[in-house]
């Protein structure tokens, strides 16, 4: 019996030695500064497209299979539908307001990133008129990030009766 316990102890010790000496799984290093800059540049381009009333520049943010969820409307499915919605809003806009988007938090794993951000609307004189928050889910496709899902909220008070 003693030999069996001794042999078991020896085998257990060897197994632990091999496990301890096995090379650790290499985790991919994420360059958060680079990814943050890339995502913020996308937000800035989105804002510039809105300000220039260029629906194509705005929709460049999205993947073909994107879905956009926003305040007081049903989800918009697909890049073409999102572009149509944006173009209609641009055509109706007479306010000269513009938006600024800022990353608040960014989470990255593999080829996916989730951004939590804040947006602020300004009037033509630069006075803040509204603000809120958004969340965008990105995937890296063909070497660059594209938004596949987004959702936004406002901090404006809800009107009674809604």
N, C-alpha and C positions, 0 to 999 in steps of 0.2 A: 504494500500500500504506500509505503514511504517513497518508493521509487516512482510510482505513478504521480504522486503529489509533486515530487521533485522534477519530474519530466514536464508535468503541466506548468509548473512555475517557470521552468526554463523556456518552454515554448511561448508562454505568455510574455515573458520578458523580451524575447526576441521579436515577437509581434509588435510590442510597444516600441522597441528600438527602431524597427523598420518604419512604423507609422510616423514616429518622431523625426526620422531622417528623410522622409519623403518630401520632395520639393512642394512648397506651398503653391496653391493655385494662384496664378498671376491675375490680379485685378487690373483692368484697364484704367489708366490714369485719365481723369477727366479734367480738361483745361476749362474750369468754370469761367475764368475771365474772358477767354475767347468765345465761349458759347453765349455768355451774357452779352458781350458786344454784338455778336451776330443777331441775337434775338432782339436786342434794343434797336439795332439798325433796321430790322424788319418793322418794328413799331413806329420808328421815325418815318420810314418810307410810307407806311399806311397813312400816317397823319399828313404827310406832305401830299399824298394822292388825294386825300379828302379836301385839303385846303385848295389844291389846284383843280378840284372838281373833275378828277380823272379816275373814273371807275376801274379802268384796266390796271392802273397803278395800285389802287387799293386792293383789288382782288388777287393781285400777284402774291399776296400773303397766304392764300389758301391752296390746298390740294384740290384736285378734281373731285374727290369724294368727301369733301369737307361738309360739316353740318354746323350751322351757326344758331345758337340759342341766345335770345335777347329779351329785353323787357317788352311786355305787353304784345307778344306776337308768337305765332307757332314757329317751330324750328324751320330754318331754310336749309334745304338739302341740295348739295351739289354746287360746285363753283359757278356754273352758268346761272343758277337761280340766285345765288348770292350776288353775282355781278348785276343781275337785273334789279334786285332790290336796292343795291347801292346806287346804281344809275338813276333809278326813280327818285330816290331821296335827294340826290345831287340836283336833279332837274327841278325839284320843288323848292329847294333851299334858296331863300332870299335873305337869310340872316347875316351872312358873312362870318358866322361863328366858326371856330376851328377847335380841334381837340389835340391834346398832348397825352401820350401814353408813356408810363414809366413802370419798369420792372420793380416789384416789391420783393418777390421771392422767386427763385428758380430751382427746380429739382430736375436732375438729369440722371438717366440710367440707360446705358447702351445707346441706341439711336432714338430714344424718346426723351422729351423734355416737357415739363409742365411749368407754365409761368402763371404766377399770380401778380396782377398789376393794378395800377390805379389809372384812371383817366380823368381829365379835367377839360371842360369846355370853356372857351373864352369867347367874348364878343370881339368885334373888329377893333375896339379900343384896347383890348387886352384885359378887360375885367372878367373875372371868373363868373360864369353863369350857372354851372352845374358840375357835379363830379360823381364818381362812382368807382366801382371795381370790376375787374374782369379776370377770367381764367382762360388760358389757351393751352391746348395740348398739341405738341409738335412731334412730327416724326422726321427723321433725316432720310430723304429720298434723293437719289442721284447726287449725293454729296452736299445737299443743303437742306436746311429745315424748312418745312411747310406746316402750316396750321391745318390740322384735320378736325378739330373741334374747338369752338370757343363759346363763351357765355359771359354776359355782362349784367351788371346791376347798377342801380342809381342810388345815391343817398338822399335824393329828393323825397320829400314827404309824399305819401300816397294820398291822392285826392279822395275825399269821402264819397261814398256811393259806388265805389269800384269793387 
